[in-house]
């Protein structure tokens, strides 16, 4: 929630004499478990991959590989939809 919206809600709570609180869930998106679709991502630059593992997977370089995400990340399209 944007700070201006939060301030407006708190001001209305004071004017109407209604109790109000503000809270936050730290790391909310990564804590949400993926539900239906499996999400894959490119291998991050600098992540070491053993040559034996690449040969085992049939890849000649790390750009041919992808990683399966076990949790959500900030910036993913579906991240905000999965946490509620």
Buried (B, 14 or more C-beta within 10 A) or exposed (E): EEEEEEEEBEEEEEEEEEEEEEEEEEEBBBEBEBEEEEBEEEBEEEEEBEEEEBEEEEBEEBEEBEEEBEBBEEEBEBBEEBBE
